[in-house]
Amino acid sequence: MPPEGGRTRAGTFLDDSGRSVAGPSGAQPLPKVRRRLSTRILVITALAVMLAEVLIFVPSIAKFRYDWLTAKIETVAVAGLASEEVDSGPGSVLGPNQESALLKALDAQLIAINDRDASRLLARAETVGIPDVQISLSDQSAMETILGAFDTLLFGGSNRTMRVQGTVGDGALRAEVVMAEQPLRRAMLVYSRNVFLLSLSIALFAALLVYTAISRYLVRPILNMTRSMVSFGANPTDPDRIIKPNRRADEIGVAEGELAEMQRRLNETLREQRHLAELGLAVSKINHDLRNILASSQMISDRLAAVEDPTVQRFAPLLLRSLDRALHYTQSVLAYGRAVESKPVRREVRLRPLADDVFESLALDAKSGIRLVNAVPADLLVLVDPDQFHRVMLNLCRNAVEALSSLAEDPSVVVRQIRIGADLQMAGPGGWGELQMFVEDSGPGLPEVARENLFKAFRGSARAGGTGLGLPIAAEIVEAHGGEIRLAKRDQPGTCFEIKLSGKAARRESAAVQA
C-alpha cells in the first residue's frame, strides 16, 4: 500500500500527521492539500467547546461574586449576634481591639447590622471612604448580577469602595459592610483563570477525541479512496489498482463499494477498447494488403472475361461478383476504422437526382430482375451534405440488393423491388420543414438477431459474410445531420428504413423560387 498523504519531493510523501515519509519507487503523488480536514475539525471542535465554556462562564462568574459578597454579609451577621453578649461600655458594641480585629478579618472599613429597626455599628475604621458602588444583594436581578460582575472585573482595579447590604435568615436581620472592591476583583480573577485553564483542558481533550475518531473513521477512508483514485488514474487498465472496499455499512462503505464497482467497469471497458483498437489495427493492415491482392485479382479476372471459352464465360461473372464483394468488404472495414465521420458540409440539392445517382452506383445487371423505383418528388430540395447522404442511401440500397439477390432462385417471389421515397412535413416560414424519407425493399425482411443489433458495428449483418458496417455508417451520418434513422414496422414482407431530419431540412422548389 502506498503511504497516506501528499508528496513533498521526489520519493517523499506526507503521512496523516503531516510528517515527511519515504514513498515507494514509482508511487503516484496525492494532490497537495493546503487545508487538512482533520486539522480544521480539531480547531473547530476546540473553538466550539471554548464557546460553550464562555456561555457557562458568564453566569458562573456572576454567581461567584454573589456568593463572595453573601459570605461577607453572613460573617457580619454572625459577628453582630456574637456581640450582643459583650458589653464594652456605653455607645460601643465591641472594644477597640475587637473592632480592629474584625475589620481586618473582613478587610472592611465599616460594619453594621440592622435588627428589627435597631441599627448597631459593630466596627468602624478611622477613615471611611465615600462608597463608589452601592450593592443590595436582596434586590438584584439576574441581569444586574451579571452586569455587576463584569463591572467589577473591568473597573474594580482602581481604588473603588463599595457598600454592600443584604439580609440574613428570614430577612429580619440586615447586615451592611463598606469595603474596597480590589479584594473581590482579585478573587474573581483567580476564579476566572482557573475556569479558563479547566475549559482549555476540556476543549483540547474533547477536540483530540473528535480528531482521533474522525481521522480514523472519516479522514483516513477518504484519504484511502483519494489514493486509490490517483493510483487508478495513472494506469486504469491495471486491475490490481482497483480499491478494495471495507465491510462497512455506513456511507463511507457504500462510497467505497460504488467506487470499486465504477473502477471495475471502467477497467473492463478500457481493456475491451484496447483489444478492439489492437484488433482494428491488425485488421486494417490485413485489409490493406488484401485489397491490393484483390485489385490484382480483379484485373486478371477482367482479362479472363474476354476469353471466348464457354467455361470461362460461365464462371467469370461469378468470379467478378465475388471479387467485387471482397473488395467492398475490405473498403468498408477500412472506412469505418479510420475515424468518426467528418462534419457535414450542407448545401441545398435536389433529392430525386441524388437517388437516381445511387441507383446507377448499384450497377445492377438487367437480368437481376430487381426493379428500382424513385418515388422522390422532383421539386423536393434538401439541405444536406450530398456526398454523405449519397453514402447513406447507397448503404441501405446495397443491403436491399443483397436481400433480394437471395430470392433469385425462389419462384414464389414475383416482385423484387427497391423503392426510395421522401416527403416534406410541417412546413413553416419560407417553406422549410422536416424531411421524412424511406428506403424499402420487398425482400424477406430482417431476422430477429439482426433486429436486436441494428446500427451496431460488426454485429448487425443479416447475411453470412456481411461486414455489418452499412447501417452503423448510415446512422452515424444521419445523426451528424441532426436526424434519426429507424427500422419501420411493417405488416407485409420486406424491410423499410425511415429517415427523419428535423428543423429546416427540406422545402419545395416552388417555395424556394417565391422566397
C-alpha positions as CSV (number, residue, x, y, z in Angstrom):
1,M,0.0,0.0,0.0
2,P,1.4,3.4,-0.9
3,P,1.7,5.9,2.1
4,E,-1.0,8.2,3.0
5,G,-0.8,12.0,2.5
6,G,0.7,14.2,-0.2
7,R,4.0,14.2,-1.9
8,T,6.6,16.8,-1.0
9,R,9.5,16.0,-3.2
10,A,10.7,13.1,-5.3
11,G,10.0,9.8,-3.5
12,T,8.7,11.7,-0.4
13,F,5.2,11.8,1.0
14,L,3.2,13.2,3.9
15,D,1.5,10.9,6.4
16,D,-1.7,11.6,8.4
17,S,0.2,13.9,10.8
18,G,1.9,15.9,8.0
19,R,5.3,14.4,8.6
20,S,7.5,13.5,5.6
21,V,8.0,9.8,4.9
22,A,9.7,8.0,2.1
23,G,7.5,6.7,-0.6
24,P,7.9,3.6,-2.8
25,S,9.5,4.0,-6.2
26,G,7.0,4.9,-8.9
27,A,4.2,5.7,-6.5
28,Q,1.8,8.4,-7.7
29,P,1.7,11.5,-5.5
30,L,-1.5,12.7,-4.0
31,P,-2.7,16.2,-4.8
32,K,-1.3,18.8,-2.3
33,V,-3.7,19.6,0.5
34,R,-3.5,23.2,1.7
35,R,-6.1,22.8,4.4
36,R,-6.2,19.4,6.0
37,L,-9.7,18.3,7.0
38,S,-8.6,16.8,10.3
39,T,-6.8,20.0,11.4
40,R,-9.8,22.1,10.6
41,I,-12.0,19.7,12.6
42,L,-9.6,19.9,15.6
43,V,-9.7,23.7,15.6
44,I,-13.5,23.9,15.1
45,T,-14.1,21.4,17.9
46,A,-11.8,23.3,20.3
47,L,-13.5,26.6,19.5
48,A,-16.9,25.1,19.9
49,V,-16.1,23.7,23.3
50,M,-14.5,27.1,24.4
51,L,-17.6,28.9,23.2
52,A,-19.7,26.6,25.3
53,E,-17.4,27.2,28.3
54,V,-17.8,31.0,27.7
55,L,-21.5,30.7,27.9
56,I,-21.1,28.8,31.1
57,F,-18.6,31.3,32.5
58,V,-20.9,34.3,32.3
59,P,-23.4,33.1,34.9
60,S,-20.8,31.2,36.9
61,I,-18.6,34.4,37.5
62,A,-21.7,36.3,38.5
63,K,-22.6,33.6,41.0
64,F,-19.1,33.6,42.3
65,R,-19.3,37.4,43.0
66,Y,-22.7,37.0,44.6
67,D,-21.5,34.1,46.9
68,W,-18.4,36.0,47.8
69,L,-20.4,39.1,48.9
70,T,-23.0,36.9,50.6
71,A,-20.3,35.3,52.7
72,K,-19.2,38.7,53.8
73,I,-22.7,39.7,54.9
74,E,-23.2,36.4,56.7
75,T,-19.9,36.9,58.6
76,V,-21.1,40.4,59.6
77,A,-24.4,39.0,60.9
78,V,-22.6,36.3,62.9
79,A,-20.3,38.9,64.4
80,G,-23.3,41.1,65.3
81,L,-25.1,38.2,67.0
82,A,-22.0,37.4,69.0
83,S,-21.5,41.0,70.1
84,E,-24.9,41.0,71.9
85,E,-23.3,39.1,74.8
86,V,-20.4,41.6,75.0
87,D,-20.7,44.9,77.0
88,S,-17.7,47.1,76.2
89,G,-19.2,50.4,77.6
90,P,-21.7,53.0,76.6
91,G,-22.1,53.7,72.9
92,S,-19.8,50.9,71.9
93,V,-20.7,47.3,70.9
94,L,-17.1,46.0,70.6
95,G,-13.9,47.1,72.2
96,P,-11.2,48.8,70.1
97,N,-9.1,45.7,69.8
98,Q,-12.1,43.6,68.8
99,E,-13.2,46.2,66.2
100,S,-9.7,46.3,64.6
101,A,-9.5,42.5,64.5
102,L,-13.0,42.2,62.9
103,L,-12.3,44.9,60.3
104,K,-9.0,43.3,59.5
105,A,-10.6,39.8,59.2
106,L,-13.3,41.1,56.8
107,D,-10.9,43.6,55.1
108,A,-13.6,46.2,55.7
109,Q,-13.9,49.8,56.6
110,L,-17.3,49.8,58.3
111,I,-19.5,47.0,59.7
112,A,-23.1,47.5,60.9
113,I,-26.3,45.5,61.4
114,N,-29.9,46.4,61.5
115,D,-32.0,44.1,63.7
116,R,-35.8,44.9,64.0
117,D,-35.3,48.6,63.1
118,A,-32.4,49.0,65.5
119,S,-29.2,49.8,63.9
120,R,-25.9,48.9,65.5
121,L,-22.5,49.9,64.4
122,L,-20.2,47.0,65.1
123,A,-16.9,48.4,63.8
124,R,-15.6,51.4,62.0
125,A,-12.2,52.4,60.7
126,E,-10.7,55.8,61.5
127,T,-11.3,56.9,57.9
128,V,-14.2,55.6,55.8
129,G,-14.2,56.5,52.1
130,I,-17.3,57.5,50.2
131,P,-18.8,54.4,48.6
132,D,-18.4,54.4,44.8
133,V,-20.7,51.3,44.3
134,Q,-23.9,50.5,46.0
135,I,-24.8,46.8,46.1
136,S,-28.1,45.4,47.5
137,L,-27.9,41.6,47.3
138,S,-31.5,41.1,48.2
139,D,-32.8,43.4,45.4
140,Q,-30.5,42.5,42.5
141,S,-32.0,40.7,39.4
142,A,-30.0,38.1,37.4
143,M,-29.0,40.6,34.7
144,E,-27.9,43.1,37.3
145,T,-25.8,40.5,39.0
146,I,-24.1,39.6,35.6
147,L,-23.5,43.2,34.7
148,G,-22.1,43.9,38.2
149,A,-19.7,41.0,37.9
150,F,-18.3,42.3,34.6
151,D,-18.2,45.8,36.0
152,T,-16.0,44.6,38.9
153,L,-13.7,42.6,36.5
154,L,-13.2,45.6,34.2
155,F,-13.2,48.6,36.6
156,G,-12.6,47.1,40.0
157,G,-8.8,47.5,39.8
158,S,-9.0,51.2,40.8
159,N,-9.4,52.4,44.4
160,R,-13.1,52.0,44.4
161,T,-15.1,51.5,47.6
162,M,-18.3,49.5,47.7
163,R,-21.2,49.4,50.1
164,V,-22.8,46.0,50.3
165,Q,-26.2,45.3,52.0
166,G,-28.1,42.1,52.4
167,T,-30.5,40.2,54.6
168,V,-29.8,37.1,56.6
169,G,-32.1,34.2,57.5
170,D,-35.8,35.2,57.4
171,G,-35.0,38.8,56.5
172,A,-35.3,40.3,60.0
173,L,-31.6,40.8,60.3
174,R,-29.9,43.0,57.8
175,A,-26.1,43.5,57.6
176,E,-24.0,46.2,55.9
177,V,-20.3,46.4,55.1
178,V,-18.2,49.1,53.4
179,M,-15.0,47.8,51.9
180,A,-12.6,48.2,49.0
181,E,-13.5,46.4,45.7
182,Q,-10.0,45.3,45.0
183,P,-10.1,42.1,47.1
184,L,-13.3,41.0,45.3
185,R,-11.8,41.6,41.9
186,R,-8.6,39.7,42.8
187,A,-10.6,36.7,43.9
188,M,-12.7,36.9,40.7
189,L,-9.6,37.0,38.5
190,V,-8.2,33.9,40.3
191,Y,-11.5,32.1,39.7
192,S,-11.6,33.2,36.0
193,R,-8.0,31.9,35.5
194,N,-9.0,28.5,37.0
195,V,-12.1,28.3,34.8
196,F,-10.1,29.2,31.7
197,L,-7.5,26.6,32.3
198,L,-10.1,24.0,33.1
199,S,-12.1,24.9,29.9
200,L,-9.0,24.8,27.8
201,S,-8.1,21.4,29.1
202,I,-11.7,20.1,28.4
203,A,-11.7,21.7,24.9
204,L,-8.4,20.2,23.9
205,F,-9.4,16.8,25.3
206,A,-12.7,16.8,23.5
207,A,-11.1,18.1,20.3
208,L,-8.5,15.4,20.5
209,L,-11.1,12.7,20.9
210,V,-13.1,14.1,18.0
211,Y,-10.0,14.4,15.9
212,T,-9.0,10.8,16.6
213,A,-12.4,9.5,15.8
214,I,-12.9,11.5,12.6
215,S,-9.4,10.7,11.4
216,R,-9.9,7.0,11.9
217,Y,-13.5,6.7,10.6
218,L,-13.7,9.5,8.1
219,V,-10.5,11.2,7.0
220,R,-8.4,8.0,6.6
221,P,-11.0,6.2,4.5
222,I,-11.4,9.3,2.3
223,L,-7.6,9.5,2.0
224,N,-7.5,5.8,1.0
225,M,-10.2,6.5,-1.7
226,T,-8.2,9.5,-2.9
227,R,-5.0,7.5,-3.1
228,S,-6.9,4.7,-4.9
229,M,-8.3,7.2,-7.5
230,V,-4.9,8.8,-8.1
231,S,-3.3,5.4,-8.5
232,F,-6.1,4.1,-10.7
233,G,-6.0,7.2,-12.8
234,A,-2.3,6.6,-13.5
235,N,-3.0,3.2,-15.0
236,P,-6.7,2.4,-15.2
237,T,-6.1,-0.9,-17.1
238,D,-4.3,-2.4,-14.1
239,P,-6.9,-4.4,-12.2
240,D,-4.7,-4.5,-9.1
241,R,-5.2,-0.8,-8.6
242,I,-9.0,-1.1,-8.0
243,I,-9.8,-0.1,-4.5
244,K,-10.7,-3.0,-2.1
245,P,-13.7,-1.8,-0.1
246,N,-14.1,-2.4,3.6
247,R,-17.1,-4.2,5.1
248,R,-18.6,-1.0,6.5
249,A,-22.3,-0.5,6.4
250,D,-22.2,3.3,6.6
251,E,-21.9,6.0,3.9
252,I,-18.1,5.5,3.6
253,G,-18.6,1.8,3.0
254,V,-21.2,2.5,0.3
255,A,-18.9,5.1,-1.3
256,E,-16.0,2.6,-1.4
257,G,-18.2,-0.1,-2.9
258,E,-19.5,2.2,-5.6
259,L,-16.0,3.5,-6.4
260,A,-14.8,-0.1,-6.7
261,E,-17.6,-1.0,-9.0
262,M,-17.1,2.1,-11.1
263,Q,-13.3,1.4,-11.4
264,R,-14.0,-2.2,-12.3
265,R,-16.4,-1.3,-15.1
266,L,-14.0,1.4,-16.4
267,N,-11.2,-1.1,-16.2
268,E,-13.1,-3.7,-18.3
269,T,-14.2,-1.0,-20.8
270,L,-10.7,0.3,-21.3
271,R,-9.4,-3.2,-21.7
272,E,-12.1,-4.0,-24.3
273,Q,-11.3,-0.8,-26.1
274,R,-7.6,-1.6,-26.1
275,H,-8.3,-5.0,-27.5
276,L,-10.6,-3.6,-30.2
277,A,-8.0,-1.0,-31.1
278,E,-5.3,-3.6,-31.5
279,L,-7.7,-5.8,-33.4
280,G,-8.7,-2.9,-35.6
281,L,-5.1,-2.1,-36.4
282,A,-4.4,-5.7,-37.3
283,V,-7.5,-5.9,-39.5
284,S,-6.5,-2.6,-41.2
285,K,-3.1,-4.0,-42.0
286,I,-4.6,-7.2,-43.3
287,N,-7.2,-5.4,-45.3
288,H,-4.6,-3.0,-46.8
289,D,-2.6,-5.9,-48.2
290,L,-5.7,-7.9,-49.1
291,R,-7.1,-5.0,-51.0
292,N,-4.0,-4.9,-53.2
293,I,-4.2,-8.6,-53.8
294,L,-7.9,-8.4,-54.7
295,A,-7.2,-5.5,-57.0
296,S,-4.7,-7.6,-58.9
297,S,-7.1,-10.5,-59.0
298,Q,-9.8,-8.2,-60.3
299,M,-7.5,-7.2,-63.2
300,I,-6.8,-10.8,-64.0
301,S,-10.5,-11.7,-63.9
302,D,-11.2,-8.8,-66.3
303,R,-8.8,-10.4,-68.8
304,L,-10.4,-13.8,-68.2
305,A,-13.8,-12.4,-69.0
306,A,-12.5,-11.6,-72.6
307,V,-11.6,-15.2,-73.2
308,E,-14.2,-16.9,-75.5
309,D,-14.1,-20.2,-73.8
310,P,-17.6,-21.2,-72.8
311,T,-16.5,-22.5,-69.4
312,V,-14.6,-19.3,-68.7
313,Q,-17.6,-17.2,-69.8
314,R,-19.8,-19.2,-67.4
315,F,-17.7,-18.7,-64.3
316,A,-16.2,-15.3,-65.0
317,P,-19.2,-13.3,-63.9
318,L,-19.4,-15.2,-60.6
319,L,-15.7,-14.6,-60.0
320,L,-16.1,-10.9,-60.7
321,R,-19.0,-10.6,-58.3
322,S,-17.1,-12.4,-55.6
323,L,-14.1,-10.2,-56.0
324,D,-16.2,-7.1,-56.0
325,R,-17.9,-8.2,-52.8
326,A,-14.5,-9.0,-51.2
327,L,-13.1,-5.6,-52.3
328,H,-16.1,-3.8,-51.0
329,Y,-15.8,-5.6,-47.7
330,T,-12.2,-4.5,-47.2
331,Q,-13.0,-0.9,-48.2
332,S,-15.9,-0.8,-45.7
333,V,-13.8,-2.1,-42.8
334,L,-11.1,0.4,-43.6
335,A,-13.6,3.3,-44.0
336,Y,-15.3,2.6,-40.7
337,G,-12.0,2.1,-38.8
338,R,-10.4,5.3,-39.9
339,A,-12.2,7.9,-37.9
340,V,-15.6,9.4,-37.0
341,E,-17.4,10.9,-39.9
342,S,-16.4,14.4,-40.8
343,K,-18.8,17.3,-40.1
344,P,-21.4,17.6,-42.8
345,V,-21.0,20.4,-45.4
346,R,-24.6,21.1,-46.2
347,R,-26.0,22.7,-49.3
348,E,-29.3,22.8,-51.0
349,V,-29.7,20.0,-53.5
350,R,-32.5,18.1,-55.3
351,L,-33.1,14.8,-53.7
352,R,-34.5,12.9,-56.7
353,P,-31.4,13.2,-58.9
354,L,-29.3,12.1,-55.8
355,A,-31.5,9.0,-55.6
356,D,-31.0,8.3,-59.3
357,D,-27.3,8.5,-58.9
358,V,-27.5,6.0,-56.1
359,F,-29.4,3.6,-58.3
360,E,-26.7,4.0,-61.0
361,S,-24.0,3.3,-58.5
362,L,-25.5,-0.1,-57.7
363,A,-24.6,-1.1,-61.3
364,L,-27.3,-3.8,-61.4
365,D,-27.4,-6.3,-64.2
366,A,-30.5,-6.0,-66.3
367,K,-31.1,-9.7,-65.8
368,S,-31.1,-9.3,-62.0
369,G,-34.9,-8.8,-62.0
370,I,-34.7,-6.1,-59.3
371,R,-36.8,-3.1,-60.0
372,L,-35.6,0.3,-58.8
373,V,-38.3,2.9,-58.0
374,N,-37.5,6.5,-57.4
375,A,-40.6,8.0,-55.6
376,V,-39.0,11.2,-54.5
377,P,-40.8,14.3,-55.7
378,A,-39.0,16.1,-58.4
379,D,-39.3,19.5,-56.8
380,L,-38.1,18.5,-53.3
381,L,-35.0,20.4,-52.2
382,V,-33.0,19.1,-49.2
383,L,-30.3,20.8,-47.1
384,V,-27.7,18.0,-46.6
385,D,-24.2,17.1,-47.4
386,P,-24.8,15.4,-50.8
387,D,-21.7,13.1,-50.6
388,Q,-22.6,11.8,-47.1
389,F,-26.3,11.5,-47.9
390,H,-25.4,9.6,-51.0
391,R,-23.5,7.1,-48.8
392,V,-26.5,6.7,-46.6
393,M,-28.8,5.8,-49.4
394,L,-26.2,3.6,-51.1
395,N,-25.6,1.6,-48.0
396,L,-29.3,1.0,-47.5
397,C,-29.8,0.1,-51.1
398,R,-26.9,-2.3,-51.2
399,N,-28.3,-4.1,-48.2
400,A,-31.6,-4.3,-50.0
401,V,-29.9,-5.7,-53.2
402,E,-28.2,-8.4,-51.1
403,A,-31.5,-9.3,-49.5
404,L,-33.3,-9.5,-52.9
405,S,-30.4,-11.4,-54.5
406,S,-31.1,-14.2,-52.0
407,L,-34.5,-14.6,-53.5
408,A,-33.3,-15.0,-57.1
409,E,-33.9,-18.8,-57.1
410,D,-37.3,-18.6,-55.3
411,P,-40.1,-18.9,-57.9
412,S,-42.7,-17.8,-55.4
413,V,-41.3,-14.3,-55.3
414,V,-43.0,-12.3,-58.1
415,V,-41.9,-8.7,-57.3
416,R,-38.4,-7.8,-56.3
417,Q,-38.3,-4.0,-55.8
418,I,-36.3,-1.3,-54.1
419,R,-38.1,2.0,-53.6
420,I,-36.8,5.4,-52.3
421,G,-39.4,8.0,-51.3
422,A,-39.5,11.3,-49.4
423,D,-41.9,14.0,-48.4
424,L,-42.0,17.4,-46.7
425,Q,-43.5,17.6,-43.3
426,M,-44.5,20.6,-41.0
427,A,-43.5,23.3,-43.5
428,G,-43.1,26.7,-41.8
429,P,-41.9,30.2,-42.8
430,G,-40.1,30.2,-46.2
431,G,-41.5,26.7,-46.9
432,W,-38.9,25.0,-44.8
433,G,-39.9,21.9,-42.8
434,E,-38.9,18.3,-41.8
435,L,-37.7,15.7,-44.2
436,Q,-39.4,12.3,-44.0
437,M,-37.6,9.7,-46.2
438,F,-37.7,6.0,-46.6
439,V,-35.8,3.2,-48.3
440,E,-37.8,0.0,-48.6
441,D,-37.5,-3.4,-50.4
442,S,-39.7,-6.4,-50.9
443,G,-37.2,-8.8,-49.6
444,P,-37.5,-11.4,-46.9
445,G,-37.0,-8.9,-44.1
446,L,-34.5,-8.9,-41.3
447,P,-34.0,-11.8,-39.0
448,E,-34.5,-11.3,-35.2
449,V,-30.8,-11.4,-34.5
450,A,-30.2,-8.6,-36.9
451,R,-33.0,-6.5,-35.5
452,E,-31.5,-6.8,-32.0
453,N,-28.2,-5.5,-33.1
454,L,-29.2,-2.8,-35.7
455,F,-26.7,0.0,-36.1
456,K,-24.0,-1.9,-34.1
457,A,-20.7,-2.3,-35.9
458,F,-19.8,-5.9,-37.0
459,R,-22.9,-7.3,-35.3
460,G,-25.9,-6.2,-37.4
461,S,-25.3,-8.1,-40.6
462,A,-28.3,-10.0,-41.8
463,R,-26.3,-12.3,-44.1
464,A,-23.2,-14.5,-43.9
465,G,-20.1,-12.7,-45.0
466,G,-21.5,-9.3,-44.5
467,T,-19.4,-6.6,-42.8
468,G,-22.2,-5.3,-40.5
469,L,-21.0,-1.7,-41.2
470,G,-23.5,-0.3,-43.6
471,L,-26.2,0.5,-41.1
472,P,-23.7,1.9,-38.4
473,I,-22.2,4.2,-41.1
474,A,-25.6,5.4,-42.2
475,A,-26.8,6.0,-38.6
476,E,-23.6,8.0,-37.8
477,I,-24.1,10.2,-40.9
478,V,-27.8,10.8,-40.2
479,E,-27.1,11.7,-36.5
480,A,-24.4,14.2,-37.7
481,H,-27.2,15.8,-39.7
482,G,-29.3,16.1,-36.6
483,G,-31.7,13.4,-37.6
484,E,-32.6,9.8,-36.8
485,I,-32.9,6.6,-38.6
486,R,-35.1,3.6,-37.6
487,L,-36.5,0.4,-38.8
488,A,-40.2,0.8,-39.6
489,K,-42.8,-1.7,-38.5
490,R,-44.4,-3.5,-41.5
491,D,-47.3,-5.9,-41.8
492,Q,-46.1,-7.1,-45.2
493,P,-42.8,-8.8,-46.2
494,G,-39.8,-6.6,-46.7
495,T,-37.7,-4.1,-44.9
496,C,-38.2,-0.3,-44.6
497,F,-35.8,2.2,-43.1
498,E,-37.2,5.6,-42.2
499,I,-35.0,8.7,-42.0
500,K,-36.2,11.9,-40.3
501,L,-34.4,15.2,-40.4
502,S,-35.9,17.8,-38.1
503,G,-35.9,21.6,-38.4
504,K,-35.2,23.4,-41.7
505,A,-34.2,20.3,-43.6
506,A,-36.3,20.4,-46.8
507,R,-38.7,22.5,-48.9
508,R,-40.4,22.6,-52.3
509,E,-38.6,24.2,-55.3
510,S,-41.7,26.4,-55.9
511,A,-41.3,27.8,-52.3
512,A,-37.6,28.5,-52.9
513,V,-38.5,30.4,-56.1
514,Q,-41.1,32.5,-54.3
515,A,-38.6,33.2,-51.5
